[in-house]
Amino acid sequence: MKLLYTIVASLAIIILIGSTGAAIQQQASGIIANWREEFRVLTDEFEDAVSDAIDQETNNLTSIHKLVDDYRTNLTKIFENP
């Protein structure tokens, strides 16, 4: 009888750990997916803005430097700890 209680307790612990791990993984994937989408959108916008700046003003590097600074600032906002 003691063996039966040990087996049932072990199975309960395994199920509890499995369900807790699955819940943590699900929440973490949601956070990572949000970061990934924000990063993708930000990078696409940055690439388009740099391409437009190069097409319009070939010798004006200050506008490109400003775009890079803005991109760096926005990246920091995305990946900062809440």
C-alpha positions, -999 to +999 in steps of 0.1 A: +000+000+000+029+023+008+042+017-027+009+027-042+009+060-023+044+067-035+035+061-071+004+083-069+023+111-052+051+108-078+026+110-107+009+140-091+042+158-087+051+151-123+018+164-136+021+196-114+056+203-127+046+196-163+016+219-161+036+247-144+063+244-170+038+246-199+022+277-184+055+294-180+065+285-215+033+298-229+036+332-212+072+335-222+065+328-258+038+355-258+063+381-245+090+370-270+065+371-299+056+407-290+092+417-289+099+400-322+070+417-339+079+452-326+115+446-336+105+435-371+082+465-376+108+489-362+136+475-384+114+476-415+105+513-409+142+521-402+153+504-435+126+523-455+136+556-439+173+551-446+166+541-482+144+572-487+171+594-471+197+580-494+175+585-524+167+621-515+200+634-502+231+615-512+256+637-494+237+645-462+248+621-435+233+640-406+198+628-414+211+592-416+229+596-382+196+610-367+177+579-381+203+556-365+201+574-332+163+572-332+165+535-341+189+528-312+166+547-288+135+527-300+154+494-297+163+503-262+126+509-254+116+476-268+141+455-249+142+474-216+130+455-185+095+466-176 
